[in-house]
Structures are given as C-alpha cells and as structure tokens.
Amino acid sequence: MRNHRRKLDQAAFAALPPYYRELGLKLCVLLRLAVCLNRGRGATALPELRVKAKADRLELQLPPGWLEDQPLTSADLAAESSALAACGIRLTAS
C-alpha cells in the first residue's frame, strides 16, 4: 500500500519472494492507475475505458477528448508515466 502514490519504492518488491515480485509490481501499477483516475469525490462516473497490458507496457484508452476535459487527471497520468518509466514500465494514455 505504501507504493500507491508518489515515487515507486522498488526495494519493497525485492523483499518479496521471487515468484511474487513481478505480480506484486503489476498489481501495484493497477492500484496506482485506479488512484489517478479516481480523483473526484463526486457522483461523476468514469467513462468507459480500456487497458491493454503487455510485458513492459500499459496502454490506457479513454474516449476522445476526455483527457483534454480533465486537466488534473491528465497531469496525474503524465506524472505517473514518468514514475513508472523509472521502473521500466511504459504507460501511455490516449
């Protein structure tokens, strides 16, 4: 849980048994995305979105124009992309 925001502490995953390291990191990345996208406390629902995951790449597909209408979420996703890049994971949102 301590890795759900800000800089990702890779040492936390190194402490896991080898079998769970990659799985733990992937689950953490999904939690971090959920935190980025769930920034409002209002009743506004998220639009339908798609996530494509590959070995070291994550593609987030949102409706056209949605990111432009959500500048704070867009900035959070850009910051998250930089944080994940330090761990060798490429995040793209479109």
Backbone as a printed PyTorch tensor [residue, N CA C, xyz], in Angstrom:
tensor([[[  0.8160,  -1.1910,   0.0000],
         [  0.0000,   0.0000,   0.0000],
         [  0.8660,   1.2640,   0.0000]],

        [[  2.0520,   1.2020,   0.5360],
         [  2.8570,   2.4290,   0.5990],
         [  3.2960,   2.8960,  -0.7830]],

        [[  3.1940,   2.0710,  -1.7730],
         [  3.5920,   2.4350,  -3.1300],
         [  2.4240,   2.9080,  -3.9830]],

        [[  1.2880,   3.1970,  -3.3910],
         [  0.1340,   3.5580,  -4.2090],
         [  0.2050,   4.9850,  -4.7430]],

        [[  1.1190,   5.8120,  -4.2160],
         [  1.3020,   7.1750,  -4.6990],
         [  2.7770,   7.5500,  -4.6500]],

        [[  3.0840,   8.5890,  -5.3670],
         [  4.4290,   9.1740,  -5.4170],
         [  5.4670,   8.2040,  -5.9990]],

        [[  6.7130,   8.3640,  -5.5620],
         [  7.8010,   7.5460,  -6.1070],
         [  7.6140,   6.0720,  -5.7380]],

        [[  7.8750,   5.2270,  -6.7190],
         [  7.7380,   3.7850,  -6.5180],
         [  9.0000,   3.2350,  -5.8660]],

        [[  8.8560,   2.6050,  -4.7180],
         [  9.9880,   2.0360,  -3.9930],
         [ 10.2040,   0.5930,  -4.4560]],

        [[ 11.1440,   0.4140,  -5.3590],
         [ 11.3820,  -0.9080,  -5.9250],
         [ 11.9360,  -1.8860,  -4.8960]],

        [[ 12.5590,  -1.3900,  -3.8500],
         [ 13.1010,  -2.2650,  -2.8060],
         [ 11.9870,  -3.0400,  -2.1090]],

        [[ 10.7990,  -2.4750,  -2.0660],
         [  9.6720,  -3.1720,  -1.4350],
         [  9.3460,  -4.4520,  -2.1980]],

        [[  9.5060,  -4.4370,  -3.4980],
         [  9.2070,  -5.6310,  -4.2980],
         [ 10.3580,  -6.6340,  -4.2270]],

        [[ 11.5700,  -6.1380,  -4.0620],
         [ 12.7290,  -7.0270,  -3.9360],
         [ 12.6380,  -7.8630,  -2.6610]],

        [[ 11.9060,  -7.3610,  -1.6670],
         [ 11.7440,  -8.0990,  -0.4110],
         [ 10.7510,  -9.2490,  -0.5310]],

        [[  9.9810,  -9.2700,  -1.6150],
         [  9.0110, -10.3560,  -1.8180],
         [  9.7120, -11.6130,  -2.3180]],

        [[  9.0890, -12.7680,  -2.1040],
         [  9.6430, -13.9870,  -2.7070],
         [  9.7080, -13.8250,  -4.2300]],

        [[ 10.6970, -14.3960,  -4.8770],
         [ 10.8910, -14.1880,  -6.3260],
         [  9.6340, -14.3920,  -7.1690]],

        [[  8.8380, -15.3790,  -6.8400],
         [  7.6440, -15.6680,  -7.6360],
         [  6.6480, -14.5050,  -7.5990]],

        [[  6.6020, -13.7590,  -6.5090],
         [  5.6070, -12.7010,  -6.3380],
         [  6.0980, -11.3080,  -6.7160]],

        [[  7.3440, -11.1430,  -7.0370],
         [  7.8860,  -9.8090,  -7.3280],
         [  7.2030,  -9.1480,  -8.5130]],

        [[  7.1720,  -9.8410,  -9.6220],
         [  6.5630,  -9.2690, -10.8240],
         [  5.0640,  -9.0720, -10.6400]],

        [[  4.4060, -10.0420, -10.0350],
         [  2.9720,  -9.9350,  -9.7860],
         [  2.6730,  -8.7610,  -8.8510]],

        [[  3.4720,  -8.6160,  -7.8040],
         [  3.2820,  -7.5070,  -6.8700],
         [  3.4200,  -6.1600,  -7.5470]],

        [[  4.4130,  -6.0240,  -8.4170],
         [  4.6120,  -4.7750,  -9.1400],
         [  3.4310,  -4.4890, -10.0660]],

        [[  2.9610,  -5.4930, -10.7760],
         [  1.8380,  -5.2980, -11.6950],
         [  0.5740,  -4.8980, -10.9490]],

        [[  0.3160,  -5.5380,  -9.8260],
         [ -0.8560,  -5.1750,  -9.0370],
         [ -0.7320,  -3.7580,  -8.4870]],

        [[  0.4590,  -3.3830,  -8.1000],
         [  0.7030,  -2.0390,  -7.6010],
         [  0.4580,  -1.0040,  -8.7020]],

        [[  0.8830,  -1.2910,  -9.9030],
         [  0.6780,  -0.3700, -11.0240],
         [ -0.8210,  -0.1760, -11.2730]],

        [[ -1.5870,  -1.2500, -11.2170],
         [ -3.0350,  -1.1250, -11.4080],
         [ -3.6680,  -0.2920, -10.2990]],

        [[ -3.2220,  -0.4820,  -9.0660],
         [ -3.7310,   0.3220,  -7.9580],
         [ -3.3880,   1.7960,  -8.1650]],

        [[ -2.1770,   2.0670,  -8.6120],
         [ -1.7630,   3.4460,  -8.8550],
         [ -2.6130,   4.0940,  -9.9450]],

        [[ -2.9480,   3.3480, -10.9890],
         [ -3.8240,   3.8780, -12.0340],
         [ -5.2130,   4.1790, -11.4810]],

        [[ -5.7300,   3.2850, -10.6640],
         [ -7.0450,   3.4970, -10.0560],
         [ -7.0470,   4.7680,  -9.2060]],

        [[ -5.9730,   4.9960,  -8.4680],
         [ -5.8630,   6.1980,  -7.6420],
         [ -5.8290,   7.4470,  -8.5310]],

        [[ -5.0970,   7.3960,  -9.6250],
         [ -5.0340,   8.5410, -10.5450],
         [ -6.3990,   8.8690, -11.1390]],

        [[ -7.1110,   7.8420, -11.5150],
         [ -8.3900,   8.0470, -12.1960],
         [ -9.5270,   8.3710, -11.2420]],

        [[ -9.3930,   8.0210,  -9.9780],
         [-10.4560,   8.2520,  -9.0080],
         [-10.1400,   9.4780,  -8.1620]],

        [[ -9.9470,  10.6020,  -8.8100],
         [ -9.5420,  11.7970,  -8.0790],
         [-10.7220,  12.5710,  -7.5180]],

        [[-11.8800,  12.4780,  -8.1220],
         [-13.0430,  13.2160,  -7.6370],
         [-13.8100,  12.4340,  -6.5910]],

        [[-14.4660,  13.1570,  -5.7110],
         [-15.2810,  12.5030,  -4.6910],
         [-16.7630,  12.6610,  -5.0110]],

        [[-17.0600,  13.2240,  -6.1620],
         [-18.4470,  13.4470,  -6.5500],
         [-19.0760,  12.1980,  -7.1430]],

        [[-20.2500,  12.3810,  -7.6540],
         [-21.0080,  11.2570,  -8.2110],
         [-20.7050,  11.0230,  -9.6840]],

        [[-19.8010,  11.7990, -10.2500],
         [-19.4680,  11.6510, -11.6600],
         [-18.7120,  10.3430, -11.8840]],

        [[-19.2470,   9.5260, -12.7480],
         [-18.6210,   8.2340, -13.0420],
         [-17.5350,   8.4040, -14.1000]],

        [[-16.5850,   7.5160, -14.0560],
         [-15.5630,   7.4840, -15.1010],
         [-16.1860,   7.0200, -16.4050]],

        [[-15.6480,   7.4790, -17.5190],
         [-16.1440,   6.9610, -18.7910],
         [-15.6420,   5.5310, -18.9820]],

        [[-16.2020,   4.8780, -19.9630],
         [-15.7080,   3.5440, -20.2940],
         [-14.2750,   3.6790, -20.7890]],

        [[-13.4180,   2.8240, -20.2680],
         [-12.0280,   2.8620, -20.6890],
         [-11.5300,   1.4420, -20.9130]],

        [[-10.4240,   1.3650, -21.5950],
         [ -9.7870,   0.0680, -21.8640],
         [ -8.3240,   0.1400, -21.4620]],

        [[ -7.8380,  -0.9590, -20.9770],
         [ -6.4300,  -1.0580, -20.6090],
         [ -5.8520,  -2.2670, -21.3220]],

        [[ -4.7720,  -2.0350, -22.0420],
         [ -4.0440,  -3.1270, -22.6840],
         [ -2.7140,  -3.2660, -21.9730]],

        [[ -2.4320,  -4.4500, -21.5150],
         [ -1.1770,  -4.6880, -20.7980],
         [ -0.3200,  -5.6580, -21.5830]],

        [[  0.9250,  -5.2920, -21.7280],
         [  1.9210,  -6.1640, -22.3470],
         [  3.0740,  -6.2740, -21.3710]],

        [[  4.0990,  -6.9610, -21.6980],
         [  5.2030,  -7.2490, -20.7700],
         [  5.6750,  -6.0260, -19.9960]],

        [[  6.0410,  -4.9680, -20.6830],
         [  6.5600,  -3.7800, -20.0050],
         [  5.8600,  -2.5150, -20.4750]],

        [[  4.6190,  -2.6850, -20.9250],
         [  3.8760,  -1.5620, -21.4890],
         [  2.4220,  -1.6330, -21.0500]],

        [[  1.8550,  -0.4760, -20.7710],
         [  0.4580,  -0.3750, -20.3740],
         [ -0.1700,   0.7410, -21.1940]],

        [[ -1.2380,   0.4170, -21.9130],
         [ -1.9110,   1.4060, -22.7500],
         [ -3.3080,   1.6450, -22.1890]],

        [[ -3.5900,   2.8830, -21.8600],
         [ -4.8840,   3.2790, -21.3280],
         [ -5.6250,   4.0220, -22.4300]],

        [[ -6.7900,   3.5010, -22.8120],
         [ -7.5730,   4.1120, -23.8830],
         [ -8.8390,   4.7130, -23.2880]],

        [[ -8.9870,   6.0200, -23.4910],
         [-10.1300,   6.7740, -22.9800],
         [-10.9090,   7.3510, -24.1520]],

        [[-12.1630,   7.7490, -23.9310],
         [-12.9360,   8.3510, -25.0270],
         [-12.2370,   9.6000, -25.5740]],

        [[-12.4100,   9.8580, -26.8460],
         [-11.7800,  11.0400, -27.4600],
         [-12.1720,  12.3200, -26.7220]],

        [[-11.1760,  13.1490, -26.4260],
         [-11.4150,  14.4300, -25.7830],
         [-11.5490,  14.3920, -24.2690]],

        [[-11.6530,  13.2110, -23.6820],
         [-11.8730,  13.1240, -22.2360],
         [-10.6790,  13.6720, -21.4630]],

        [[ -9.4720,  13.3050, -21.8590],
         [ -8.2910,  13.7950, -21.1470],
         [ -8.1600,  15.3210, -21.2420]],

        [[ -8.5160,  15.8790, -22.3730],
         [ -8.4510,  17.3300, -22.5270],
         [ -9.4320,  18.0310, -21.5880]],

        [[-10.5620,  17.3920, -21.3000],
         [-11.5630,  17.9650, -20.3970],
         [-11.2270,  17.7250, -18.9310]],

        [[-10.2170,  16.9210, -18.6510],
         [ -9.8150,  16.5720, -17.2810],
         [ -8.3360,  16.9090, -17.0920]],

        [[ -7.9780,  18.1930, -17.0320],
         [ -6.5530,  18.5570, -16.9950],
         [ -5.8110,  18.0330, -15.7690]],

        [[ -6.4490,  17.9550, -14.6180],
         [ -5.7610,  17.4550, -13.4270],
         [ -5.4690,  15.9590, -13.5460]],

        [[ -6.4290,  15.2160, -14.0480],
         [ -6.2140,  13.7820, -14.2550],
         [ -5.1500,  13.5680, -15.3210]],

        [[ -5.1800,  14.3780, -16.3590],
         [ -4.1720,  14.2770, -17.4110],
         [ -2.7740,  14.5260, -16.8480]],

        [[ -2.6440,  15.5300, -15.9800],
         [ -1.3470,  15.8220, -15.3540],
         [ -0.9260,  14.6780, -14.4340]],

        [[ -1.8680,  14.0980, -13.6960],
         [ -1.5480,  12.9620, -12.8270],
         [ -1.0570,  11.7680, -13.6440]],

        [[ -1.7040,  11.5190, -14.7740],
         [ -1.2900,  10.3960, -15.6200],
         [  0.0880,  10.6480, -16.2320]],

        [[  0.3840,  11.8870, -16.5660],
         [  1.7150,  12.2110, -17.0970],
         [  2.7780,  11.9850, -16.0260]],

        [[  2.4860,  12.3990, -14.8000],
         [  3.4330,  12.1800, -13.6980],
         [  3.5840,  10.6880, -13.4220]],

        [[  2.4860,   9.9560, -13.5030],
         [  2.5360,   8.5130, -13.2770],
         [  3.3530,   7.8230, -14.3560]],

        [[  3.2330,   8.3020, -15.5740],
         [  4.0210,   7.7460, -16.6670],
         [  5.5160,   7.8920, -16.3820]],

        [[  5.9160,   9.0470, -15.8650],
         [  7.3260,   9.2730, -15.5140],
         [  7.7660,   8.3690, -14.3700]],

        [[  6.9130,   8.2270, -13.3630],
         [  7.2510,   7.3750, -12.2060],
         [  7.4120,   5.9130, -12.6270]],

        [[  6.5420,   5.4600, -13.5040],
         [  6.6050,   4.0720, -13.9500],
         [  7.7880,   3.8340, -14.8880]],

        [[  8.1570,   4.8460, -15.6540],
         [  9.2960,   4.7160, -16.5570],
         [ 10.5610,   4.3870, -15.7860]],

        [[ 10.6630,   4.9000, -14.5620],
         [ 11.8380,   4.6130, -13.7320],
         [ 11.9100,   3.1490, -13.3570]],

        [[ 10.7770,   2.4560, -13.4560],
         [ 10.7390,   1.0130, -13.1490],
         [ 10.7470,   0.1720, -14.4190]],

        [[ 10.8790,   0.8260, -15.5620],
         [ 10.9240,   0.0890, -16.8160],
         [  9.5640,  -0.2230, -17.3970]],

        [[  8.5370,   0.4970, -16.9590],
         [  7.1790,   0.2840, -17.4690],
         [  6.7610,   1.5280, -18.2410]],

        [[  6.2880,   1.3210, -19.4470],
         [  5.8690,   2.4370, -20.2930],
         [  4.3470,   2.5650, -20.2330]],

        [[  3.8570,   3.7140, -19.7680],
         [  2.4180,   3.9940, -19.6900],
         [  2.0630,   5.0300, -20.7320]],

        [[  1.0540,   4.7140, -21.5420],
         [  0.5380,   5.6990, -22.4940],
         [ -0.9630,   5.8190, -22.2690]],

        [[ -1.4440,   7.0300, -22.3740],
         [ -2.8760,   7.2920, -22.2320],
         [ -3.3210,   8.0980, -23.4320]],

        [[ -4.4010,   7.6470, -24.0390],
         [ -4.9440,   8.3750, -25.1900],
         [ -6.4410,   8.2360, -25.2200]]])
